[in-house]
Structures are given as structure tokens and as C-alpha cells.
Amino acid sequence: MPSASVDISLVGCSNARTMSRNPGKSRDTRYETISIIGDGGMATVLAMLLCKKGDTSHESRATRHEIRMWGYDRRQLAEIERHRENKKFLPGYRLPKALIFEPDDERIMAGADLIISAVPCQFMRCVWIRLKDYVPKGVSIVSVAKGIENDTLLRPTQVLADVLGEEIAGRHSVESAEKEAPGGKRNTQSCPRAERRDTIRNTRYAVLSGPTIADELARRLPATACAASSDEELATQIQHTFTCPWLRVYTNTDIIGVELASACKNIIAIAAGIIDGAGAGDNAKAALLTRGLAEITRLGVAMGARPQTFAGLTGLGDLVTTCISPTGRNRSFGERIGKGQTPKQAENATDSVVEGIATCKSVVALADRHGVEMPIARAVYEVLFENKPVQTAIDDLMRRRLKAE
């Protein structure tokens, strides 16, 4: 990570324009006003990317898009604006002058035709209940969160739809999910469910996910991601909005598989970190990634996802990155546990949200509901929440009943 602020230039990026399947034809469906909800590392690097795409456009200033950022804590947002740098979550990078910081709930939504939801999964409900009355009708929302809500066992786009009073593909009822949550208790971090509204918003939902470490994106290192939506046209629009010379975006219509893969990989990353910290070796880590992907795929297929999704960027790709990156929050958290810290000590060692902790509870509950065997996820759960010693958890996994691969 650079020691001094640097300005990131995205020379050669095309303007954020949605395109038809025929690359020779463009469509006048440009996102002119993009509002980013959240002020973490991913929110910040996407704001940088989108602002610079506008800066390098060869079109008139009148046609360039406006990028706005909102944070739940207006004081923290003001600090980022004052320094033109996100010192807490993405230090070392100057933010573009074109980026607008908007702390007002109503104004951040006014006129937006694309909204990026970059809030950690377990905090999404609180934030969107606060903002829901200002969400424009017919707007598109793209989520970059990775997790499963503890209270409801809903995926991020399902949480959004639930708060905004809409149905979405693959949705499980909130009421039955709450009954099946671990221990039958609500997560203390979450908020009450939003009341249903008669208004039909016609909101469209998408996911942007993949092996995309924020610091590497900020340094313009080559990366790939996936834009997923059950609405294929929207997926293509998101693809063209975020693609630039060092970020190549693919499309996928399997939004269930993409969201499940991006959530579950954080649990395997915690296990990978534990293996690193305990010095269990590369053989063990290779086995972990392979068998971890197998159990993630089993859960996904049981929930209606396509198996091939888990062999793609948001499955295998994101899993590998998360499990090997020395700076990854989930892997680093696990490594501290492997070296002898308690889960609480390991969590307190970082300011960032380690989403795999809460997600582990949700995934174990989903595995129970669907009758899916997930021994690695369950072992991580026992280490995190049942005080099971690391070495005992490893030994138990190794002594499981022998079977065919």
C-alpha cells in the first residue's frame, strides 16, 4: 500500500453507458446520476472508478455522469471529504474532485437512476429502512455486499426487496426464516423489518461481485468481476457501467448462486486463515479450498443455483483470492485465531467488518434447513461460537467417515 496519497488516472475508460447485446449499437440509457450508499473500501474504490470514467470521457461535460457518496455517519463522511482520502478504509489514495459527498438522506436519492448498495450485509436493513422513503421509483440498485442476514437468512438483494416491500426471485419468507435462525434469536445488530407498502416501486436489482480486493482495484491491477441479475438487460447495463481497462466485467443471470458463493467463501477464508496461523501446511489448505468449494456448491444447488456458477469468478475465483490474500479481512481474522487468539480478540484487532463471522451462523442454519452437509462451515461455527479448540476441529475433520470424492 502506498505511503503517500496518489491520484489514480483511468485513461482509456469508456463512459458509463449501457449497451445492447450488439456491440455495434448503443442505447440511450446512460446512468447520469449514481448514488453510492456506504463509505467503506469498496464504496470508495468504485466511486474513484466511476468518477475517472467521467473525467476521461471525450463527450461534452453536459453528458457526464454525477457520482455521489453517502455514509450513515455524517461526521465520518465529512472527514473523508475534508481529507479527500478514506484514511480508515482505503488509505493512501486521493479521491477525485468530481466525487460529491452527500450526507442528507433525501438528497442522496434525489434524481438517482443507479444506486450502489455498499453497506455490510448485517447493517443493510437498518440503513435501508432509514432511506427507503426516498428511493425513486423504477431505480436500479446494484449490491456489492457479501453475506447472509442473520435474522432472516436472506441474501443482500432479498433484504433490499424486503425493506422496499417487493418480491424478488428466490425469496424465502422472512417469517419462516426467522423461526429457523440459530437459537431462534434476532441479531442485535439488525433492525425491525420494514412495514409493507402498497406502492409498487418497480425497482430492479443486480449484484456486482467477484475477486475484487479494493486496494488492488485502486492500484489498477488487472481484475475481473461479475454483474448478476435475473434481468439480463440490467446485468448487461451494469457490465458496461463498471468495465474499464483493468476491470473486466462478465454477466450472469444466476443471482442466487452469485450471492451465495460470495457469502460462503468468507467462511472458507476464515478456515484458510486458521490453517495458516496453525501452520497446518499447503496440503491442508489445498484440501480446504477444494472441499470447501464442494460444500458451497451443494448448498447453492439445493437452493436453486446453477452448479456452474460456483466454478466461475464469484465461486472459485473469489474463493481463491479471499483465501490467499495476505490483507483479506476474513483470512487474517482466521490466522489470528490459528495463532492462539480468541475469536473476540481476533475480531477486535481490526476496524473492518469481518463478514464471515455473522455469515457463518446464517450458512449453518441454511445447511440445516436444506439438509446439506457442510462440515467445514460447521467446524468454523464450532470454533467461533462453541469454543472448540482449533486442533480438535482439524482432527475431527480428518477423522470423518471415508467416502468417494
Helices and strands as residue ranges (DSSP letters): E 33-37, H 41-55, G 61-63, E 66-70, H 74-83, E 100-101, H 105-109, E 114-117, G 121-123, H 124-131, G 132-134, E 140-143, H 156-163, H 174-179, G 182-184, E 204-209, H 214-218, E 223-228, H 232-242, E 247-252, H 255-278, H 282-302, G 307-311, I 313-317, H 318-324, H 329-338, H 343-348, H 355-370, H 375-385, H 390-398
